[in-house]
Amino acid sequence: MTAKTSKNNDSTFTCRADKDLVEAFKRIAKDNNRTASQLVRDYMIAYVKKNGQGKLFD
């Protein structure tokens, strides 16, 4: 589940979280051959689709 974006349409999203949580998330993501960024993008897309603005990614 990914959105098609071009480099000039990318944006940076900053999120504050507990350091231990972030490190565990990164480690588990890597163990599953994913990056934390890939997973966060997937979660964001799924949330938008589920909660109202899904037409953005049709």
VEXMI-647041 format. One record per residue: residue number from 1; y, z, x of N, C-alpha, C, O in turn. Coordinates in nm, 4 decimals. Layout:
// residues N
<site><nr>NUM</nr><n_v>Y</n_v><n_w>Z</n_w><n_u>X</n_u><ca_v>Y</ca_v><ca_w>Z</ca_w><ca_u>X</ca_u><c_v>Y</c_v><c_w>Z</c_w><c_u>X</c_u><o_v>Y</o_v><o_w>Z</o_w><o_u>X</o_u></site>
...
//
This chain:
// residues 58
<site><nr>1</nr><n_v>-0.1176</n_v><n_w>0.0000</n_w><n_u>0.0863</n_u><ca_v>0.0000</ca_v><ca_w>0.0000</ca_w><ca_u>0.0000</ca_u><c_v>0.1231</c_v><c_w>0.0000</c_w><c_u>0.0902</c_u><o_v>0.1606</o_v><o_w>0.1039</o_w><o_u>0.1446</o_u></site>
<site><nr>2</nr><n_v>0.1839</n_v><n_w>-0.1128</n_w><n_u>0.1056</n_u><ca_v>0.3035</ca_v><ca_w>-0.1220</ca_w><ca_u>0.1878</ca_u><c_v>0.4061</c_v><c_w>-0.2107</c_w><c_u>0.1201</c_u><o_v>0.3722</o_v><o_w>-0.3011</o_w><o_u>0.0437</o_u></site>
<site><nr>3</nr><n_v>0.5308</n_v><n_w>-0.1833</n_w><n_u>0.1493</n_u><ca_v>0.6391</ca_v><ca_w>-0.2682</ca_w><ca_u>0.0987</ca_u><c_v>0.6744</c_v><c_w>-0.3680</c_w><c_u>0.2082</c_u><o_v>0.6680</o_v><o_w>-0.3357</o_w><o_u>0.3268</o_u></site>
<site><nr>4</nr><n_v>0.7111</n_v><n_w>-0.4874</n_w><n_u>0.1687</n_u><ca_v>0.7546</ca_v><ca_w>-0.5871</ca_w><ca_u>0.2661</ca_u><c_v>0.9027</c_v><c_w>-0.5659</c_w><c_u>0.2920</c_u><o_v>0.9849</o_v><o_w>-0.5738</o_w><o_u>0.2008</o_u></site>
<site><nr>5</nr><n_v>0.9357</n_v><n_w>-0.5388</n_w><n_u>0.4182</n_u><ca_v>1.0754</ca_v><ca_w>-0.5189</ca_w><ca_u>0.4553</ca_u><c_v>1.1064</c_v><c_w>-0.5994</c_w><c_u>0.5796</c_u><o_v>1.0172</o_v><o_w>-0.6317</o_w><o_u>0.6581</o_u></site>
<site><nr>6</nr><n_v>1.2313</n_v><n_w>-0.6311</n_w><n_u>0.5966</n_u><ca_v>1.2755</ca_v><ca_w>-0.6956</ca_w><ca_u>0.7190</ca_u><c_v>1.3508</c_v><c_w>-0.5931</c_w><c_u>0.8014</c_u><o_v>1.4013</o_v><o_w>-0.4947</o_w><o_u>0.7474</o_u></site>
<site><nr>7</nr><n_v>1.3586</n_v><n_w>-0.6150</n_w><n_u>0.9293</n_u><ca_v>1.4244</ca_v><ca_w>-0.5198</ca_w><ca_u>1.0179</ca_u><c_v>1.5664</c_v><c_w>-0.4870</c_w><c_u>0.9739</c_u><o_v>1.6087</o_v><o_w>-0.3719</o_w><o_u>0.9846</o_u></site>
<site><nr>8</nr><n_v>1.6405</n_v><n_w>-0.5851</n_w><n_u>0.9248</n_u><ca_v>1.7791</ca_v><ca_w>-0.5585</ca_w><ca_u>0.8868</ca_u><c_v>1.7887</c_v><c_w>-0.4829</c_w><c_u>0.7545</c_u><o_v>1.8987</o_v><o_w>-0.4488</o_w><o_u>0.7112</o_u></site>
<site><nr>9</nr><n_v>1.6745</n_v><n_w>-0.4562</n_w><n_u>0.6894</n_u><ca_v>1.6738</ca_v><ca_w>-0.3812</ca_w><ca_u>0.5648</ca_u><c_v>1.6148</c_v><c_w>-0.2416</c_w><c_u>0.5842</c_u><o_v>1.6011</o_v><o_w>-0.1669</o_w><o_u>0.4873</o_u></site>
<site><nr>10</nr><n_v>1.5800</n_v><n_w>-0.2054</n_w><n_u>0.7064</n_u><ca_v>1.5197</ca_v><ca_w>-0.0752</ca_w><ca_u>0.7340</ca_u><c_v>1.6246</c_v><c_w>0.0347</c_w><c_u>0.7344</c_u><o_v>1.7425</o_v><o_w>0.0108</o_w><o_u>0.7606</o_u></site>
<site><nr>11</nr><n_v>1.5796</n_v><n_w>0.1542</n_w><n_u>0.7052</n_u><ca_v>1.6661</ca_v><ca_w>0.2713</ca_w><ca_u>0.7054</ca_u><c_v>1.5896</c_v><c_w>0.3873</c_w><c_u>0.7674</c_u><o_v>1.4667</o_v><o_w>0.3909</o_w><o_u>0.7617</o_u></site>
<site><nr>12</nr><n_v>1.6607</n_v><n_w>0.4808</n_w><n_u>0.8257</n_u><ca_v>1.5992</ca_v><ca_w>0.5999</ca_w><ca_u>0.8822</ca_u><c_v>1.6109</c_v><c_w>0.7142</c_w><c_u>0.7840</c_u><o_v>1.7167</o_v><o_w>0.7364</o_w><o_u>0.7250</o_u></site>
<site><nr>13</nr><n_v>1.5011</n_v><n_w>0.7870</n_w><n_u>0.7665</n_u><ca_v>1.4943</ca_v><ca_w>0.9008</ca_w><ca_u>0.6753</ca_u><c_v>1.4615</c_v><c_w>1.0244</c_w><c_u>0.7583</c_u><o_v>1.3591</o_v><o_w>1.0271</o_w><o_u>0.8266</o_u></site>
<site><nr>14</nr><n_v>1.5456</n_v><n_w>1.1253</n_w><n_u>0.7536</n_u><ca_v>1.5238</ca_v><ca_w>1.2476</ca_w><ca_u>0.8296</ca_u><c_v>1.4821</c_v><c_w>1.3579</c_w><c_u>0.7343</c_u><o_v>1.5428</o_v><o_w>1.3773</o_w><o_u>0.6290</o_u></site>
<site><nr>15</nr><n_v>1.3777</n_v><n_w>1.4300</n_w><n_u>0.7727</n_u><ca_v>1.3254</ca_v><ca_w>1.5368</ca_w><ca_u>0.6884</ca_u><c_v>1.2989</c_v><c_w>1.6597</c_w><c_u>0.7747</c_u><o_v>1.2354</o_v><o_w>1.6498</o_w><o_u>0.8797</o_u></site>
<site><nr>16</nr><n_v>1.3471</n_v><n_w>1.7741</n_w><n_u>0.7308</n_u><ca_v>1.3218</ca_v><ca_w>1.8980</ca_w><ca_u>0.8025</ca_u><c_v>1.1929</c_v><c_w>1.9596</c_w><c_u>0.7504</c_u><o_v>1.1725</o_v><o_w>1.9690</o_w><o_u>0.6293</o_u></site>
<site><nr>17</nr><n_v>1.1055</n_v><n_w>2.0018</n_w><n_u>0.8423</n_u><ca_v>0.9794</ca_v><ca_w>2.0645</ca_w><ca_u>0.8047</ca_u><c_v>0.9384</c_v><c_w>2.1613</c_w><c_u>0.9154</c_u><o_v>0.9846</o_v><o_w>2.1512</o_w><o_u>1.0291</o_u></site>
<site><nr>18</nr><n_v>0.8525</n_v><n_w>2.2534</n_w><n_u>0.8804</n_u><ca_v>0.8000</ca_v><ca_w>2.3508</ca_w><ca_u>0.9753</ca_u><c_v>0.7345</c_v><c_w>2.2780</c_w><c_u>1.0934</c_u><o_v>0.6579</o_v><o_w>2.1837</o_w><o_u>1.0738</o_u></site>
<site><nr>19</nr><n_v>0.7645</n_v><n_w>2.3216</n_w><n_u>1.2140</n_u><ca_v>0.7150</ca_v><ca_w>2.2554</ca_w><ca_u>1.3348</ca_u><c_v>0.5624</c_v><c_w>2.2474</c_w><c_u>1.3376</c_u><o_v>0.5068</o_v><o_w>2.1433</o_w><o_u>1.3727</o_u></site>
<site><nr>20</nr><n_v>0.4947</n_v><n_w>2.3556</n_w><n_u>1.3011</n_u><ca_v>0.3489</ca_v><ca_w>2.3561</ca_w><ca_u>1.3023</ca_u><c_v>0.2927</c_v><c_w>2.2556</c_w><c_u>1.2013</c_u><o_v>0.1932</o_v><o_w>2.1886</o_w><o_u>1.2289</o_u></site>
<site><nr>21</nr><n_v>0.3562</n_v><n_w>2.2454</n_w><n_u>1.0855</n_u><ca_v>0.3133</ca_v><ca_w>2.1499</ca_w><ca_u>0.9842</ca_u><c_v>0.3289</c_v><c_w>2.0070</c_w><c_u>1.0360</c_u><o_v>0.2389</o_v><o_w>1.9246</o_w><o_u>1.0200</o_u></site>
<site><nr>22</nr><n_v>0.4419</n_v><n_w>1.9783</n_w><n_u>1.0973</n_u><ca_v>0.4673</ca_v><ca_w>1.8439</ca_w><ca_u>1.1500</ca_u><c_v>0.3654</c_v><c_w>1.8088</c_w><c_u>1.2580</c_u><o_v>0.3109</o_v><o_w>1.6984</o_w><o_u>1.2574</o_u></site>
<site><nr>23</nr><n_v>0.3393</n_v><n_w>1.8992</n_w><n_u>1.3488</n_u><ca_v>0.2431</ca_v><ca_w>1.8725</ca_w><ca_u>1.4559</ca_u><c_v>0.1034</c_v><c_w>1.8508</c_w><c_u>1.4004</c_u><o_v>0.0326</o_v><o_w>1.7613</o_w><o_u>1.4466</o_u></site>
<site><nr>24</nr><n_v>0.0616</n_v><n_w>1.9305</n_w><n_u>1.3022</n_u><ca_v>-0.0696</ca_v><ca_w>1.9129</ca_w><ca_u>1.2401</ca_u><c_v>-0.0762</c_v><c_w>1.7783</c_w><c_u>1.1690</c_u><o_v>-0.1767</o_v><o_w>1.7079</o_w><o_u>1.1789</o_u></site>
<site><nr>25</nr><n_v>0.0301</n_v><n_w>1.7420</n_w><n_u>1.0973</n_u><ca_v>0.0362</ca_v><ca_w>1.6150</ca_w><ca_u>1.0262</ca_u><c_v>0.0215</c_v><c_w>1.4977</c_w><c_u>1.1229</c_u><o_v>-0.0560</o_v><o_w>1.4053</o_w><o_u>1.0981</o_u></site>
<site><nr>26</nr><n_v>0.0966</n_v><n_w>1.5021</n_w><n_u>1.2334</n_u><ca_v>0.0891</ca_v><ca_w>1.3951</ca_w><ca_u>1.3330</ca_u><c_v>-0.0495</c_v><c_w>1.3857</c_w><c_u>1.3943</c_u><o_v>-0.1020</o_v><o_w>1.2760</o_w><o_u>1.4132</o_u></site>
<site><nr>27</nr><n_v>-0.1088</n_v><n_w>1.5000</n_w><n_u>1.4255</n_u><ca_v>-0.2413</ca_v><ca_w>1.5024</ca_w><ca_u>1.4876</ca_u><c_v>-0.3471</c_v><c_w>1.4456</c_w><c_u>1.3923</c_u><o_v>-0.4302</o_v><o_w>1.3643</o_w><o_u>1.4329</o_u></site>
<site><nr>28</nr><n_v>-0.3438</n_v><n_w>1.4881</n_w><n_u>1.2671</n_u><ca_v>-0.4422</ca_v><ca_w>1.4406</ca_w><ca_u>1.1696</ca_u><c_v>-0.4210</c_v><c_w>1.2928</c_w><c_u>1.1399</c_u><o_v>-0.5177</o_v><o_w>1.2182</o_w><o_u>1.1246</o_u></site>
<site><nr>29</nr><n_v>-0.2958</n_v><n_w>1.2498</n_w><n_u>1.1315</n_u><ca_v>-0.2671</ca_v><ca_w>1.1076</ca_w><ca_u>1.1107</ca_u><c_v>-0.3271</c_v><c_w>1.0251</c_w><c_u>1.2246</c_u><o_v>-0.3920</o_v><o_w>0.9232</o_w><o_u>1.2010</o_u></site>
<site><nr>30</nr><n_v>-0.3050</n_v><n_w>1.0696</n_w><n_u>1.3468</n_u><ca_v>-0.3576</ca_v><ca_w>0.9984</ca_w><ca_u>1.4635</ca_u><c_v>-0.5104</c_v><c_w>0.9946</c_w><c_u>1.4601</c_u><o_v>-0.5708</o_v><o_w>0.8926</o_w><o_u>1.4933</o_u></site>
<site><nr>31</nr><n_v>-0.5728</n_v><n_w>1.1055</n_w><n_u>1.4201</n_u><ca_v>-0.7188</ca_v><ca_w>1.1102</ca_w><ca_u>1.4093</ca_u><c_v>-0.7708</c_v><c_w>1.0084</c_w><c_u>1.3084</c_u><o_v>-0.8869</o_v><o_w>0.9678</o_w><o_u>1.3148</o_u></site>
<site><nr>32</nr><n_v>-0.6849</n_v><n_w>0.9671</n_w><n_u>1.2150</n_u><ca_v>-0.7216</ca_v><ca_w>0.8703</ca_w><ca_u>1.1122</ca_u><c_v>-0.6610</c_v><c_w>0.7320</c_w><c_u>1.1379</c_u><o_v>-0.6483</o_v><o_w>0.6498</o_w><o_u>1.0472</o_u></site>
<site><nr>33</nr><n_v>-0.6237</n_v><n_w>0.7090</n_w><n_u>1.2648</n_u><ca_v>-0.5686</ca_v><ca_w>0.5795</ca_w><ca_u>1.3081</ca_u><c_v>-0.4458</c_v><c_w>0.5368</c_w><c_u>1.2299</c_u><o_v>-0.4293</o_v><o_w>0.4187</o_w><o_u>1.1992</o_u></site>
<site><nr>34</nr><n_v>-0.3599</n_v><n_w>0.6315</n_w><n_u>1.1978</n_u><ca_v>-0.2344</ca_v><ca_w>0.6065</ca_w><ca_u>1.1271</ca_u><c_v>-0.1245</c_v><c_w>0.6798</c_w><c_u>1.2017</c_u><o_v>-0.1512</o_v><o_w>0.7716</o_w><o_u>1.2793</o_u></site>
<site><nr>35</nr><n_v>-0.0006</n_v><n_w>0.6388</n_w><n_u>1.1776</n_u><ca_v>0.1121</ca_v><ca_w>0.7154</ca_w><ca_u>1.2309</ca_u><c_v>0.1702</c_v><c_w>0.7980</c_w><c_u>1.1175</c_u><o_v>0.1496</o_v><o_w>0.7669</o_w><o_u>1.0002</o_u></site>
<site><nr>36</nr><n_v>0.2417</n_v><n_w>0.9018</n_w><n_u>1.1522</n_u><ca_v>0.3082</ca_v><ca_w>0.9832</ca_w><ca_u>1.0507</ca_u><c_v>0.4044</c_v><c_w>0.8963</c_w><c_u>0.9697</c_u><o_v>0.4146</o_v><o_w>0.9120</o_w><o_u>0.8480</o_u></site>
<site><nr>37</nr><n_v>0.4740</n_v><n_w>0.8058</n_w><n_u>1.0358</n_u><ca_v>0.5683</ca_v><ca_w>0.7177</ca_w><ca_u>0.9666</ca_u><c_v>0.4985</c_v><c_w>0.6286</c_w><c_u>0.8654</c_u><o_v>0.5493</o_v><o_w>0.6092</o_w><o_u>0.7550</o_u></site>
<site><nr>38</nr><n_v>0.3824</n_v><n_w>0.5741</n_w><n_u>0.9012</n_u><ca_v>0.3085</ca_v><ca_w>0.4903</ca_w><ca_u>0.8070</ca_u><c_v>0.2712</c_v><c_w>0.5699</c_w><c_u>0.6822</c_u><o_v>0.2856</o_v><o_w>0.5213</o_w><o_u>0.5700</o_u></site>
<site><nr>39</nr><n_v>0.2240</n_v><n_w>0.6906</n_w><n_u>0.7023</n_u><ca_v>0.1829</ca_v><ca_w>0.7738</ca_w><ca_u>0.5890</ca_u><c_v>0.3007</c_v><c_w>0.8121</c_w><c_u>0.5010</c_u><o_v>0.2902</o_v><o_w>0.8084</o_w><o_u>0.3784</o_u></site>
<site><nr>40</nr><n_v>0.4124</n_v><n_w>0.8487</n_w><n_u>0.5618</n_u><ca_v>0.5307</ca_v><ca_w>0.8855</ca_w><ca_u>0.4829</ca_u><c_v>0.5778</c_v><c_w>0.7657</c_w><c_u>0.4004</c_u><o_v>0.6116</o_v><o_w>0.7813</o_w><o_u>0.2830</o_u></site>
<site><nr>41</nr><n_v>0.5804</n_v><n_w>0.6460</n_w><n_u>0.4606</n_u><ca_v>0.6188</ca_v><ca_w>0.5263</ca_w><ca_u>0.3844</ca_u><c_v>0.5236</c_v><c_w>0.5039</c_w><c_u>0.2674</c_u><o_v>0.5678</o_v><o_w>0.4740</o_w><o_u>0.1565</o_u></site>
<site><nr>42</nr><n_v>0.3934</n_v><n_w>0.5181</n_w><n_u>0.2911</n_u><ca_v>0.2958</ca_v><ca_w>0.5023</ca_w><ca_u>0.1828</ca_u><c_v>0.3193</c_v><c_w>0.6029</c_w><c_u>0.0711</c_u><o_v>0.3141</o_v><o_w>0.5678</o_w><o_u>-0.0468</o_u></site>
<site><nr>43</nr><n_v>0.3453</n_v><n_w>0.7292</n_w><n_u>0.1084</n_u><ca_v>0.3700</ca_v><ca_w>0.8334</ca_w><ca_u>0.0077</ca_u><c_v>0.4972</c_v><c_w>0.8038</c_w><c_u>-0.0714</c_u><o_v>0.5016</o_v><o_w>0.8238</o_w><o_u>-0.1928</o_u></site>
<site><nr>44</nr><n_v>0.5994</n_v><n_w>0.7565</n_w><n_u>-0.0027</n_u><ca_v>0.7251</ca_v><ca_w>0.7246</ca_w><ca_u>-0.0710</ca_u><c_v>0.7061</c_v><c_w>0.6103</c_w><c_u>-0.1715</c_u><o_v>0.7549</o_v><o_w>0.6174</o_w><o_u>-0.2843</o_u></site>
<site><nr>45</nr><n_v>0.6354</n_v><n_w>0.5061</n_w><n_u>-0.1299</n_u><ca_v>0.6109</ca_v><ca_w>0.3928</ca_w><ca_u>-0.2186</ca_u><c_v>0.5314</c_v><c_w>0.4369</c_w><c_u>-0.3407</c_u><o_v>0.5652</o_v><o_w>0.4007</o_w><o_u>-0.4534</o_u></site>
<site><nr>46</nr><n_v>0.4252</n_v><n_w>0.5154</n_w><n_u>-0.3188</n_u><ca_v>0.3427</ca_v><ca_w>0.5629</ca_w><ca_u>-0.4303</ca_u><c_v>0.4249</c_v><c_w>0.6483</c_w><c_u>-0.5261</c_u><o_v>0.4096</o_v><o_w>0.6369</o_w><o_u>-0.6477</o_u></site>
<site><nr>47</nr><n_v>0.5114</n_v><n_w>0.7332</n_w><n_u>-0.4727</n_u><ca_v>0.5935</ca_v><ca_w>0.8200</ca_w><ca_u>-0.5564</ca_u><c_v>0.6905</c_v><c_w>0.7388</c_w><c_u>-0.6414</c_u><o_v>0.7074</o_v><o_w>0.7657</o_w><o_u>-0.7603</o_u></site>
<site><nr>48</nr><n_v>0.7537</n_v><n_w>0.6401</n_w><n_u>-0.5800</n_u><ca_v>0.8483</ca_v><ca_w>0.5550</ca_w><ca_u>-0.6537</ca_u><c_v>0.7755</c_v><c_w>0.4778</c_w><c_u>-0.7635</c_u><o_v>0.8246</o_v><o_w>0.4682</o_w><o_u>-0.8759</o_u></site>
<site><nr>49</nr><n_v>0.6576</n_v><n_w>0.4224</n_w><n_u>-0.7309</n_u><ca_v>0.5816</ca_v><ca_w>0.3484</ca_w><ca_u>-0.8311</ca_u><c_v>0.5413</c_v><c_w>0.4382</c_w><c_u>-0.9473</c_u><o_v>0.5493</o_v><o_w>0.3976</o_w><o_u>-1.0632</o_u></site>
<site><nr>50</nr><n_v>0.4985</n_v><n_w>0.5587</n_w><n_u>-0.9170</n_u><ca_v>0.4502</ca_v><ca_w>0.6517</ca_w><ca_u>-1.0188</ca_u><c_v>0.5642</c_v><c_w>0.7084</c_w><c_u>-1.1044</c_u><o_v>0.5448</o_v><o_w>0.7347</o_w><o_u>-1.2231</o_u></site>
<site><nr>51</nr><n_v>0.6809</n_v><n_w>0.7269</n_w><n_u>-1.0462</n_u><ca_v>0.7850</ca_v><ca_w>0.8043</ca_w><ca_u>-1.1122</ca_u><c_v>0.9097</c_v><c_w>0.7250</c_w><c_u>-1.1514</c_u><o_v>1.0182</o_v><o_w>0.7820</o_w><o_u>-1.1633</o_u></site>
<site><nr>52</nr><n_v>0.8949</n_v><n_w>0.5954</n_w><n_u>-1.1713</n_u><ca_v>1.0047</ca_v><ca_w>0.5281</ca_w><ca_u>-1.2358</ca_u><c_v>1.0584</c_v><c_w>0.3996</c_w><c_u>-1.1816</c_u><o_v>1.0938</o_v><o_w>0.3118</o_w><o_u>-1.2602</o_u></site>
<site><nr>53</nr><n_v>1.0667</n_v><n_w>0.3829</n_w><n_u>-1.0526</n_u><ca_v>1.1290</ca_v><ca_w>0.2635</ca_w><ca_u>-0.9981</ca_u><c_v>1.0240</c_v><c_w>0.1696</c_w><c_u>-0.9414</c_u><o_v>1.0525</o_v><o_w>0.0968</o_w><o_u>-0.8463</o_u></site>
<site><nr>54</nr><n_v>0.9046</n_v><n_w>0.1691</n_w><n_u>-0.9964</n_u><ca_v>0.7958</ca_v><ca_w>0.0871</ca_w><ca_u>-0.9465</ca_u><c_v>0.8276</c_v><c_w>-0.0598</c_w><c_u>-0.9392</c_u><o_v>0.7716</o_v><o_w>-0.1307</o_w><o_u>-0.8556</o_u></site>
<site><nr>55</nr><n_v>0.9169</n_v><n_w>-0.1080</n_w><n_u>-1.0253</n_u><ca_v>0.9501</ca_v><ca_w>-0.2503</ca_w><ca_u>-1.0241</ca_u><c_v>1.0101</c_v><c_w>-0.2946</c_w><c_u>-0.8914</c_u><o_v>1.0141</o_v><o_w>-0.4143</o_w><o_u>-0.8631</o_u></site>
<site><nr>56</nr><n_v>1.0566</n_v><n_w>-0.2016</n_w><n_u>-0.8102</n_u><ca_v>1.1116</ca_v><ca_w>-0.2361</ca_w><ca_u>-0.6780</ca_u><c_v>1.0054</c_v><c_w>-0.2958</c_w><c_u>-0.5881</c_u><o_v>1.0383</o_v><o_w>-0.3706</o_w><o_u>-0.4960</o_u></site>
<site><nr>57</nr><n_v>0.8785</n_v><n_w>-0.2651</n_w><n_u>-0.6120</n_u><ca_v>0.7711</ca_v><ca_w>-0.3073</ca_w><ca_u>-0.5232</ca_u><c_v>0.6682</c_v><c_w>-0.3957</c_w><c_u>-0.5916</c_u><o_v>0.5553</o_v><o_w>-0.4053</o_w><o_u>-0.5436</o_u></site>
<site><nr>58</nr><n_v>0.7028</n_v><n_w>-0.4599</n_w><n_u>-0.7011</n_u><ca_v>0.6074</ca_v><ca_w>-0.5487</ca_w><ca_u>-0.7707</ca_u><c_v>0.5810</c_v><c_w>-0.6719</c_w><c_u>-0.6887</c_u><o_v>0.5037</o_v><o_w>-0.7583</o_w><o_u>-0.7302</o_u></site>
//
